[in-house]
Amino acid sequence: MKKHDNYSYIHSINVMTLSISLGLKINITHEELRLLAMAGALHDIGKIKISPIILSKIGRMSDLEFN
């Protein structure tokens, strides 16, 4: 993901970090914490199938871009 879209990569790392912090706060098991961290890291993985030009576009997408 880092090679495809650096912003999304950093966002996913931030989501993972916040997920781990929350998991620690609510005292989940080590295995649940591992799964939560993975879910946070991979929550936007589908973006690798979208062109970086569209992901970084400023403004509204055209109907074609949206589809």
Buried (B, 14 or more C-beta within 10 A) or exposed (E): BEEBBEEBBEBBBEBBEEBBEEBEEEEBEEEEBEBBBEEBBEBBEEBBEBEBEEEEEEEEEEEEEEE
